Amino acid sequence: MIIHNQEQLLKIVNQVYDLERKTAAKEEFAGLQRNIGRIRDAFSEMGLHWASPEGEPYNDTRTDCEASIAGESSENLYISEVLKPIVWIKDGGLQYIIQKAVVIAESQT
């Protein structure tokens, strides 16, 4: 699948992800969450998907994230915050990452 204007689509996906993240914890935004879900579904129909790796382990062999390490230790890291999600395209049976997640990782104590 060829996506024209990939850079512009990634800008939109990142904004939708940010809206998802900011409205998820607030009850008064439940209606808005439904609309955001519909936008996500429309992107999914185009073969474009995204996910947040928040809470997952992080190590330097991980190829789907670009991380900034918070704190003094770089041992036993987990992803504490996701600034941009992992974005990929599904085309038939194949998946292609078109954006690595931008994350903050910190040591679990």
Protein Blocks (a to p, Z undefined) as FASTA:
>chain_A
ZZehklmmmmmmmmmmmmmmmmmmpmklmmmmmmmmmmmmmmmmnopacddfehiacdfk
bckbccddedjbfghiacfbdfbdcddddehjbccdfbdcdddddddZZ
